[in-house]
Amino acid sequence: MTYHTRSAPAATTYAQAGPLTDLSAYRTQLAPLPETIADLCRVVQGVLMHTFWQGRDTRPLTEEHRQALYARSAAVKLAAILHLDDRPLTIARSPDRRLPATSRDHSLLLVALLRHQRVPARSRCGFVTYIAPQHYEEHWLVEYWDDTEGRWILVDPQMDADQRAALNVTFDPLDIPRTRFLSSGAAWQHCRSGTLDPSLFGHLEDRGMHAIRCTLIRDLAALNRVEMQPWDRWGLMLPPDEMLNDADMTLLDTVAHATVGAVATPSADAVEALYASDSRLRPPYPWLVTPGIIPMTI
């Protein structure tokens, strides 16, 4: 699939790099990259490997690998990728030469590459139904704006052919059906109304309404071009569920409504205004411009 998006003025915000997706220092290395979603996903898959598959298929993580895994910015990760193997990025690395990563990192790198090509793109943090049976697994995907079709198209840049086969994924990961991904806002709304069980949502032992709340706030940040790590915690993520008051719950309901509504429009206006309205929704700014190499709780 070839995209034609540069004429969508309402989506121009998402064509601009954020503090964690700026790859301007790597123009030379990125100049030869392809311009189709399928080819860019192959580039991402050829330089990154999810830690789950890394643990199954290659030797354990080294300390250097762990530090690169914890780095927040795409630029730091790209530096680590090229340190492991300085060949052109279009050459797929062997598994032991790929940088260990999470779904967030696959999402981050694809978004950074698309924005570098001035294509409107954004990470989305929510839950998918195709990784763990009868469970909504926390997972990061990518949306890019297709001006011809007038919609955000959902992509899983982690899902290569081997993973598709192992997980029996039969749909196209370059245009994921919305029924296979539940945004964190939709998850919050369903669980608040009692139509879905919160214990079905999360990752490993981190499940329930608190896990959904953290994912919801991360998704709002990502919609504002701030793609934090899945283990970062700040502001309204921190209080235990029982410590939230009515005003907190109303604010979270508003966040859910705004993030769900973001699918219907290329504009970032609504989520930008909400993000600016309460400091508890935003990670402390210095953490964004200083690349971190260890996981931290804010």
Residue pairs with C-beta under 8 A, 6 or more apart in sequence:
1 36
1 37
1 38
1 174
1 175
2 35
2 36
3 36
3 37
3 119
3 144
3 146
4 146
4 147
4 148
5 11
5 15
5 119
5 120
5 144
5 145
5 146
5 147
6 15
6 118
6 119
6 147
7 147
8 120
8 145
8 147
8 266
10 265
10 266
10 267
11 120
11 145
11 147
11 266
11 267
12 120
13 120
13 225
13 267
13 268
13 272
14 115
14 120
14 121
14 122
14 145
14 225
14 266
14 268
15 115
15 118
15 119
15 120
15 121
16 115
16 225
17 23
17 24
17 112
17 115
17 116
17 225
18 115
18 224
18 225
18 226
18 227
19 73
19 225
19 226
19 288
19 289
20 72
20 73
20 74
20 108
20 225
20 226
20 227
20 228
20 288
21 73
21 74
21 108
21 111
21 112
21 115
21 225
21 227
22 73
22 74
22 75
22 112
23 30
23 74
23 75
23 78
23 112
23 113
23 116
24 116
25 75
26 75
26 78
29 78
29 82
29 88
29 89
30 89
30 113
30 116
32 88
32 90
33 39
33 40
33 43
33 89
33 90
33 113
33 117
34 40
34 43
34 90
35 117
37 144
37 153
37 155
37 174
38 174
40 110
40 113
40 114
40 157
41 110
41 155
41 157
41 173
41 174
42 92
43 89
43 90
43 113
44 106
44 109
44 110
44 113
44 157
44 158
45 92
45 106
45 157
45 158
45 160
46 89
46 90
46 91
46 92
46 93
46 98
47 81
47 85
47 89
47 92
47 93
47 98
47 99
47 109
48 81
48 98
48 99
48 100
48 101
48 105
48 106
48 109
48 158
49 57
49 58
49 95
49 98
49 99
49 100
49 101
50 100
50 101
50 102
50 103
50 106
50 158
50 163
51 61
51 69
51 100
51 101
51 102
53 95
53 162
53 163
54 61
54 95
54 98
54 100
55 61
57 95
58 95
58 96
59 96
61 69
61 100
64 80
65 99
65 100
66 100
67 293
67 294
68 76
68 77
68 80
68 99
68 100
68 293
69 99
69 100
69 101
69 102
69 105
70 229
70 292
70 293
70 294
70 295
71 77
71 80
71 291
71 292
71 293
72 227
72 228
72 229
72 287
72 288
72 291
72 292
73 291
74 108
74 109
74 111
74 112
75 291
76 291
76 293
77 99
77 101
77 105
77 108
77 109
78 109
78 112
80 99
81 89
81 98
81 99
84 93
84 97
84 98
84 99
85 91
85 93
85 97
99 105
101 109
102 140
102 229
102 230
103 139
103 140
103 141
103 156
103 158
104 123
104 125
104 140
104 227
104 229
104 230
106 140
106 157
106 158
107 123
107 124
107 140
107 141
107 142
107 157
107 158
107 227
108 123
108 140
108 227
109 157
110 121
110 142
110 155
110 157
111 121
111 122
111 123
111 142
111 227
114 120
114 121
114 142
114 144
115 121
119 144
119 145
120 144
120 145
120 266
121 142
121 143
121 144
121 145
122 142
122 143
122 144
122 222
122 223
122 225
123 140
123 141
123 142
123 222
123 227
124 140
124 141
124 142
124 143
124 154
124 181
124 183
124 219
124 222
124 223
125 138
125 140
125 184
125 215
125 218
125 219
125 222
125 230
126 138
126 139
126 141
126 181
126 182
126 183
126 184
126 186
126 187
126 215
126 219
127 136
127 137
127 138
127 139
127 181
127 182
127 183
127 184
127 187
127 201
127 215
128 136
128 137
128 139
128 141
128 156
128 180
128 181
128 182
129 135
129 136
129 137
129 180
129 181
129 182
130 167
130 169
130 171
130 180
131 137
131 139
131 167
134 200
135 200
136 182
136 187
136 196
136 200
136 201
136 202
137 202
137 203
138 201
138 202
138 203
138 206
138 211
138 215
138 230
139 156
139 181
140 230
141 154
141 155
141 156
141 157
141 176
141 181
142 154
142 155
142 156
142 157
143 152
143 153
143 154
143 155
143 263
144 152
144 153
144 155
145 151
145 152
145 153
145 266
146 152
146 153
152 263
152 266
153 174
153 175
154 175
154 176
154 178
154 181
155 173
155 174
155 175
155 176
156 173
156 176
157 173
159 167
159 169
159 173
163 169
164 173
171 177
171 180
178 263
182 190
183 219
183 259
183 260
183 263
184 212
184 215
184 216
184 218
184 219
184 256
184 259
185 216
185 219
185 255
185 256
185 257
185 258
185 259
185 260
186 256
186 260
187 196
187 201
187 212
187 215
187 216
188 212
188 213
188 216
188 252
188 253
188 255
188 256
189 253
189 256
189 257
189 260
190 196
191 197
191 198
191 201
191 209
191 212
192 253
192 256
198 207
198 208
198 209
198 212
199 207
199 208
200 207
201 207
201 208
201 211
201 212
202 208
202 211
202 212
203 211
203 230
208 241
209 241
210 240
210 241
213 236
213 237
213 241
213 252
214 233
214 237
216 252
216 255
216 256
216 259
217 234
217 235
217 236
217 237
217 255
217 281
218 228
218 230
218 232
219 259
220 255
220 258
220 259
220 271
220 274
220 275
220 281
221 227
221 228
221 275
221 281
221 282
221 283
222 228
223 259
223 262
223 268
223 271
223 275
224 268
224 271
224 272
224 275
226 282
226 283
226 288
228 234
228 283
229 292
229 295
231 295
231 297
232 283
232 287
232 295
232 296
232 297
232 298
233 297
233 298
234 280
234 282
234 283
234 284
234 298
235 278
235 279
235 280
235 281
235 282
235 283
235 298
236 248
236 251
236 252
236 278
236 280
236 281
239 248
244 252
251 278
251 281
254 274
255 274
255 281
258 270
258 271
258 274
259 271
261 270
262 268
262 270
262 271
274 281
275 281
275 282
283 298
284 298
287 296
287 298
